[in-house]
Amino acid sequence: MQRNQEYKDLLHELGNTPPSLNGAVERAKARDKKRNLRRMYMMPVSTAAALMFLFVAMVNVSPVVASAMEQIPVIGRLAETVNFTASIRDTVARTPSLQPMVEHGHYISTDLEQTINGITMRIEYIIAAPNVLTALFTIESENYNFMDVQLKGIYDVNTGEPLESRASVVIPSAQWRTFSGDDGEMGFLTAGVAQLPEQLILTAVVRDTAGIPIPELRAQYALTGQQRPIIAEFSFLLEICPENVPQSEVLELNQNFEIDGQIFMLNNLIINPTFMQLNVEADANNTALLSMMDIHLRNEMGERFRWNGSFTNEDGVTALFFESAFFTESESFELVITHISWLDNDRERVRIDLAEGTADWFPENVEIHDIWLEDDVWNLIFRIQPIRPGMSYGIFHSFFLYRDQHETWDHRRAGLSWHNSSESRYFNNSTNRQTIRLYDFPYDVVYFAVSHSRQMLFDTPLVVQVK
C-alpha cells in the first residue's frame, strides 16, 4: 500500500475550496480587494489544516482512537497512514539530521519484503538526499531473538559493482545494535554516495548476536577482527524518483580569515537537506594543523546549527559538517568558535621511555601518572587537565602506536581508554585519565601520535562572518 500517496491525496481533498465559494477569487480580483481575497480563499484551507492537526494528534496520542478510526472507511486509511508515519518520526528521532526530511514529507514508501532463513526483512521507507541514502527497515524472525543488521554495500544495477562512495559525508549507522525477532522495531541503514542514481541495489547482512551485549561484541571485534556469523543476506532493488530528492544549494565564499597567526580560506558552504558542509582550506605556510574545535554556525535570527564532525581529504581541504539549515529561512551565517586545539608541525609524536617512565615532551596539561610492566603487559596511565571543566578527551591515538619513527604496532595488541575523573579512583573531579596497555610489547621505547599539542579557549567567542 502506498501510504504516503494516500495521505497526500486525502490532504488534497480536505484542502479543496467548497463549491459555494467558486468564483470568489475572480470576483475579488475584479473589485481589486486583495485583503478580502486572501481571507476568503484561505479560510477553507486553514480550517482543514486545523482539523487535520487535531486528527493527527488524536491518532498519535491515543492507540484506542487510532484503532477505532481504522475501522471507518476512508478515515481508516488516513489513520493507518498517520499512525505508521509516527513510527518514522520515532526512528529518526535518534538521528536529528533526518528529522527535517521526514517533517517536510521527503520520504518514499515502499513495499519491498524478502524472507530468508526464517527471517523477514522489509524496507518500509527511503529517505533520499544528495549524496546520502537512508533505508528504514523492520525485521522479524521466529527463529532468532537477537539480530544485528549491517549494511554490506550499495551496487550498480547493471554491473553489480559498488557505487562510488562519499566517505566525507558524516552519516548515522545501524551497525552494532540488537533487534528482537518479534518487536517490529524500525531501524535504518545509511550510505554516502558520490552520485545518487535512479536505481541501485542495497545489500544488508544479518548476524545472530546470541544475546551477547553489543559493547562486548565490539570489544571482541577490536581484538580479533572477527564478527558473529552471517545468518541471512538481503538484496533490494531501490528506485529513487528524482522529484523526491531535494537538491543542495552551494554558496561560493572564497574568503580568508586568521586565527593565532594561522590563515584559512572558506571555500564554499553546501546546504544539503540533511547537513551543511563548510569547506575550509589551510594556507600552505601554516605552522600548525587545526586539530579539534568547539564550534557552531549561527544564522541572522540567532538559530544555532551544531557541529557534527569533520573530514580532511587528500588535498588538505577540511569539510566541517553541521546541522542543516535547508528548511529554514536563513540568509547569512556566522562561524562561532569557542575552543581550538592545534597540532604543531614539529609536535606530532611523543617518545616515551617505558623503562625510565619519562617522555621527551608532552602536550599542554598532560603528564605521566604511572608506567609499569605486569605479566608481559605495559600499563601506562596519563593525567589530563582539561582546558575547560567538564571536557573529556584522550590525547593519544590507538591506531598510531610506533615502535620507532617508521613502524606501527598492531592495534589489536594494544588497548586504549579514557575517562573523566568521576569514574576514576586516581584523580579529582576536574581531571581526566587515559590508560594504554601494550600486550607482548618487547621494546623499552614507544612513540605515540598525539591528537594535539596545545589549545586555546576563547572567553569571548571568535566570530567569522560567512558571507
N, C-alpha and C positions, 0 to 999 in steps of 0.2 A: 504494500500500500504506500503510495506517495504522500505521506502525511504532511510534508512541508507544503506541497502544492495545494492540497485540500484546505489547509489553514489559510493560505493566501487567498484562495477563491472565496472562502466564506467571509473573510475580512472585506473583500471587494464588494460582495453582495450587501453587507451591512453598511458600507460607505456610499452606496448609490443614492442619488438625490430622488426623493419621492416624486411621483407623477404630478402631485398638486403644485410643485414648485417649478415644473418645466417652463422654460421661457423667462424665469425670473431674472436670470443673469442678463439676457438680451434687453429686457425692459429697463433694467437698472442702468445698463450702458447707455441706452438711448437718453435717459434722463441725466446721464453724467453724474450719478451719485455713487462714487466708488466706495464710500464708507458703508452705505446701506448694502451695496453689492456683497462686500466681504461678510457682513453679518448674515445675510440670507443664505449665501452659498455654503458657509462653513458650519451653520447650525446643525444640519443633519449629520455631518461627518464628526463633529465634536461630540454629539450625543452618542453616536455609535461607538466612538473611541472610549467614552466613559463606560458604556455598557460592557464593552469588550474587556476593559481593565478589570471591572468588577467580576466578570465571568472568569477571567484567568486567575484572579486572586482566589476565588472560591474553589476552583478545581485544584489549584496547587496547595492550598492550605488544608482543605478537608478531603481526605480519602473517601468519606461517606458521600459527599456531594459529587465527587468525581465519578464514583461507581454508579450513582443514581442517574447522572446526566448521560452516561454512556449507554443507557437503556433507551434513550429518546432518539428517534431517527433524526438525522441531520445534526442536531445538537450533540448527539453521541459521538459523531465523527469528529467534531471540533474538540470535544472534551478529551477524546483519546489523543488527539494531536497535541493539545496544550499540556496535558498531563505528562506525555512522554518527552516533550520538549524540556520540561522542568528537569528531567534526569540529565539532559545535556548540560544544563547550567550547573548542576551539582558536580558533574565530572570536570568541567573546565574551570570550576572554582579553584581547583588545585593548581591551575596554570593561568595566571592573570592575563598573559599575552593573548590567550584565545577568547577571553570573555567578550571583548568588544565585537569580534566577528559573529559570535552567537547572538548577542543582543541586537545586532543590526541585520540578522537574518542571512548572513553569508555562510550557509552550510547546506549540504546536499544530502537528502535522504536516499538510502539505498536499500535493496532487498537481497543483498549478497549473503549467502549462507553455504557452509560446507560442513560435512561430518566425516571425520577420520578417526579411526581407532576409538570409537565411542565418545569422541569429543566434538561438540558442535560450536563452531565459531561463526559469528555474524558481524559483518561490517554494517553498522547502523547509520553512521553519518560520515561525511567527508567535509573537512574544512580546508579549503584551498586558498592559499595566498601566494604572491610571487615568491618563488624560491623555497617555499615551505608547504609541505603536505601533511595533514593530520587525519588519521582514520580512527574514528571512535568505534569500539567493538564491545561485544559481550561474548562470554564463553561459558559453556555448560558441559558437564560430564557426570554420568552416574558411576564411572569407574575411578575417577581421580578427584580428591578433595583439595589438593594443594597444587596449583599450577602457576608457572611463571611464563608470561608471553613476551617474546622479544622480536624485534624487527630484524629480519635477516637481510633484506635489501629491497630496492625498487629497481625494476628492469624494463628495458625497451621491449615493446610488444613484438616487434618484427625480428629483432636479432637475439633477444634474450640476454643481451649484455647489460651490466649495471649502468644505470644512468649516472651521468657526471654529478657528483655530489658537490655541495657547497658547505664545506666544513666550517666556514667562518660564521655561519648562522647559529646563534645560541637558541637551542630548541629543547623542549622537555623530552623526557623519555619514559617509556612504560617498563623498562627493564628493572629487575630486582624488586618485583612486587608480587605478592602471592594472591591468586584469585581462587576463591572457593568454587567448587563444581556446581553449586546449586543456588547461589545468591543473586545471579543475574547482574552483578555489579558491572558498570561500564568502565572500560579503560581506554587508553589511546596510544597510538603508535605514530611517531612524527619523524619526518626525514627532511633534510635540507637538500635541495636540488638546484643545479645551475640554471636550468630552464625547464619549466613545468610543461610537459606535453599534454595533449588532449586525451591520450590513453597511456596507461602504464600497468605493469604487473607489480603488485605488492605481495611480498612473501614474508610470513611470520612463522616462527617456530615456538612450540610449547614444550616446556620442561616440567617434569614431575619433581617438585621440591621436597616431597615426602614429609612435609611438616617441619622441615628444618628452618629456623628463623633466617630471614633474609640477611641480617648482619653476619651471621655465621657462614652463609653461602658466599658472601662477598670476601670474607677473610680466607676461605678455602681457595677461592679462585685466585686471590692475590698471591698466595703461597705456592700453589701447584699449577696454575694456568688451566685448570680443568673445571668444567661445569657439570651439572646434573645431565643425565641422558635426555635426548630429544624423544618425545613420545608422539608428536604429530607435527607436520609441516603443511601450512596452508598457503595457497597462491590465489589471489583475487585479481580479476581484471577490473581496474577502476577507470571510469570515464569522467573526464573533467570538462565541463562546459565553460568555454572562455568567458561567457557572460556572468558566471558565478564567481569569477576571480577578480576582485578589485585591484586596480593597478597602483603601483607605487608612484610617489612623487619624488623627484630628485632636485634638490636645491644646490646649485653650484655656488661655492663660497670663496675659495681661493684667498683666504685672509690669514695673516700671520699673527701670532701672539707669543709672549715671552714669559717664562716662569723661572726665577732663580738663575738667570743667565742662559737658560736653555730655550732654543727657538723652535716653534712648531707651526705647521700650517694646517688650517682647517680646509680640507679639500672640498668635501660636499656633505650634505645631510640627506639621507634616504629615508623618507617617511613611508614605511610599509604598514599594512593593516595590522600586523601582529608585533612589530617592533620598529624602533628608529635606529638608524646606523649612522653615526658621525665618524667620518674617516679623517684621521689625523696623521700627518707625516712629520717625522722628526728631521731637523736640519742635520746634514751630514757632518757638521763640525761640532755637534753637541758632545759634551764630555760625560754624559750620564744618560741612562735609559730610564724612562718613566715606568716604574715597576707596578705600584699599587696606588689606587686613588679612592677617595670618598667623594663622589661627585653626583650630580643630577642635572637634568635640564629643567628649565622653568620658562613658561610662556608669559606673554604680556599680561595675562589675567592672574598670575601668581600660582597657576597649577604646576605641580611638580611631577616629573616623569623619572622614575627610579632607574638607576644604572643596573644593568643585568649581567655585565661581564664584558670581556674584550677578546680580541683575536688579532695577532700580528702576522701578516703574510710575508712571503719571501722577499718582497720589495721594501720591507720595513714600514709599511703603512698599517697603522693600528686602527681597527674598527671598534668603536665604543658603542655598545648596544644599550638601548633604553626602552622603557615602556612606550607604547605608541601613542602619538597624538593624532593619528589618522582620522578618527571620528570626532575630533574637536574642531573648534573654530580658530585655532592658533594661527597667528600671523607672524610672530617673531619669537626667538628663544634666547635664553642666556645659559651658558655653561657655568654652573656654580661649583666651585672647588673648595673643600674644607680640609682635606688631608692628602698629602702626596708622599710616596716612597720612591727614592731614587736608587738606582744601581749604577755606581760609578764605574767607568770603563776599566779601571785597574783594581777593582774590588769584587770580582765575580766569584772568587773561591776563597775558602778558608782552609789553611793547612793546620791539622791538629796532630800533635804528637801524643798518641794514646798512652805510651809508657810513662811519659813525663806529666801528662794531664795539662798540656799547655797548647796555645794557639798563636799563630803569627799575628793575627789581628781579629777583631770581632766587629760586627755592625753595632751601631749605637744601641745602648740599653740591653746588650746581650752579654752574658758571661757564663762560664762553666760552673755548674753546681757540683758535679761528681762524675768521675770516669772510673770504671773498674772492670776487670775480667773475671767471669764466672762461668764454669762449665763450657769453655770454648766460645763464649758469647761476650763481646764487648758491649758494655752498657754505658751510654752517655746521657746525662741529664743536663739541660741548659736552662738557665733562668732568663726570662724575657720580661722587661719592664715596658708595658705598652705606653705609647706616647699619649694615649687618651684613655681614661678609665672606662672599663667595660669592653675594650677591644680584645679579641682573642685571635692569635695567628701564630704560625710557625715561621721559622727563619730559614730552614734548610729543606732542599728538595730531596724526596726519597728516590727519585729516578735519576739523580746525578750523584752517585757515590764513587768518587775517584780514588783508585789505589795510587795513581800518580796523575800527572797532568794529561795523560792520553788514554787511559783505560777506565772502563766503567765496571763497577762491581755489580753482579747480578742482583737486581732489585728484589727478587724473590728470596734472597738470602739476607735481607735486611728488613727491619721493622721500624716504623716511624709513627709517632702520635704526638699531639699537643693538646693541652688542657688549660682552662683558666684555673685560677688558684682555688676557686670554690670547690673543685673536685680534687684538690691536691693537699696532701698532708705536709708538703715541703715548705710552702710559701704563704704569705699573707694574701689578702683578698685583692690586691692590686697587681699581682704578678702572675704571669703565665709560665708554664714549663713546657719544654719539648724533650721527648725521650726518643733516643735512637738505639737500636740494637743491631749489631753486626754479627751474624752467625758464621762460625768457622772462618773468621777473617784472620789470615795468617801474618798480617803486617802490623808494624808499630806506628805507621803514619797513614793518615787518610785525608783526602781532600773532599770538602763538601761545597757544592754550588749553593749560593745564597740567593734569597729572593730579593733582598735589597741591602744597601749599605748605610743609608741614612733616611731620615723622614722629616717632613715639615707639616706642622699643624697651624692652620690659619684661624686666629681668634675672630677676625672679620673675614668671611668667605671671599675668596678671589672670584671675580665675576668676569667672564669673557663673553662679549656680545657675539651672537651667531646671527649674522645679517644675511 
